[in-house]
Amino acid sequence: MAGQWQRLGGALGLLQLTLHICLLHPPLSALPWTAGDTKPPLQEGQSFEVVKGTFSRHFLSIGYHPIVEIPAGAQNISIQETTKSRNYLAIKTKSGVSIINGNWGIDRPGVFIAVGTQLTYRRPNEIRSRIGESIIAPGPLTEDLYIYLIYQQPDPSVYYEYSVPLYNSHPTPEPQIPPDILSLVETVDPVSPHKDSIIEDISINEIPKDAPNPSQSGPKPEGKPDPIPYIWSQAGHTGCSATCGTGRREALWRCVENESLLAASFDLCDLALRPPTREEDCVTQPCPAHWDLGEWSECSRRCGPGTQQRQVICRQVTHTHSNGTETLSTLGADSCGTSHSPVTKASCQLKICSQWQIRSEWSSCSVPCGVGRRAREVVCVGDQGDVEEDSECNGAMKPPTLENCDMGVCARSWFTSRWSRRCSAECGEGRQTRTARCLMDHVTNLPLDSCEGARPQEVTSCNLGPCEERLEWFTGPWGQCSAECGNGTQIRVVACLLNSNGSMEVVAKLKCSHLPQPITSQPCFLEPCGGQWYTTDWSACSASCGGGYRVREARCLADRVSPGDHCDPATAPESQEECNAQRCVTATGGW
């Protein structure tokens, strides 16, 4: 009887184990989503709004630029660069805590746990890959997230998408248990009212009549079925996926003889009854904290010595997943040892800066004497010797291309023109003329009294021989200018003379008409007049008696022609005066 109860307990234990496995690890068809899905399922009856968009700009300043703010409660978050670039994605919380790529530091790709979800950061390293960075998270978020772009390359383009729950229109239904599992639960229910009758129907090495044998493909004949000779038994676990922290391991199963529990060939056990493979956590000693080094930022200068920065964070591996990814936690710097903290700032130099180069000597001075200007050629040359744009060199360090030059005091000398070719008289005594100028070496006209020494003679006498009854024009000296200032006219006397052996006789001008007649008048200008007042005549009086007034217009004219403003207002003529002040006399008389 004791053996019978022992066999009965073993059967019930096997049923309970099978029930436990099916409840904890249902078949994939019973799961709400498969293990390969990256997005969690949306709750039935709950409405969601899908928010999506694309962030793109042509040019931005180098640094952090906001892309989108994702509110708390959002799910199915996906941030993806549309094309591969040298730009980076970054995330921080609403409270200002940096999660990925903060403070000019670049994190390594991996899994980050924050704001109630798992954020997976990917950055392809293949040279031929055209896929950019991405960040995905199932959600829901417990805090607002701010997505940023670290701009370093033109034409960035980032696509984002997430779901925001709106409301729950129906109550969440109770989870349904598959029928095959439900029947098993009813069979082994410890509070079933038919428990005693079930126990009484079981005998040694027998299975109840109504219990199907999984090892048989067809129905059994009436009578008690044969016991299961071989069963699956747990034989330990696989090795832990992590040497430190929390990893994952799988249970191992072997086929054994039901009574003796001795190992048997796998072929003897029914594969349909083999428990499904399941993973469980395996805890080892804590992983040591380590410094997580981000990538170096771009050099602060395009040429010459500059600086670059990176993010250095103390992290610890807490979980190692079966797919090779790790879950990291951020610790204080003291956990990694501040005395051996890696540097976060380093010097860098992309290339040698372009330099200014003097290509020519100074040119000759622009003047032969006095102060002038001279020039030379200065170009910007790269480290390979090629001429570049001036903007590639430091403008503050450019050598001068122009400077003043002093050729010394200029000499002041008298310069004279040639004597006129013809004598002023065709016979008898005449004269020849030339012009004298006081000049410096570089042909600057100076006042005649600036040169030292006597002024050279400008008039000399000439004689072409005695005159024999020769007609010629005689010109007298020019008269006085008709205006004391401004423009005027001066005249002279012109006469026709008959020169006969030195004897001069005035004859009619008609006799000299075959000779060019000299001019008799010319304009003259002594000095500017400045402004003078000019007035019109008085108008008629406004009244013939009893007192009236008359007016006139006064204007200030410069050089008697154009209006000016140099006249003294105190001397301006009156423009109005009284007139006909005599009393009016009334005419009297009668008829």
Disulfide bonds with the S-S distance in Angstrom:
Cys240-Cys282 1.95
Cys244-Cys287 1.89
Cys255-Cys269 1.88
Cys299-Cys348 2.06
Cys303-Cys353 2.23
Cys314-Cys336 1.96
Cys365-Cys405 1.86
Cys369-Cys410 1.72
Cys380-Cys393 1.92
Cys423-Cys462 1.74
Cys427-Cys467 1.69
Cys438-Cys451 1.82
Cys481-Cys524 1.91
Cys485-Cys529 1.93
Cys496-Cys512 1.65
Cys541-Cys579 1.78
Cys545-Cys584 1.65
Cys556-Cys567 1.84
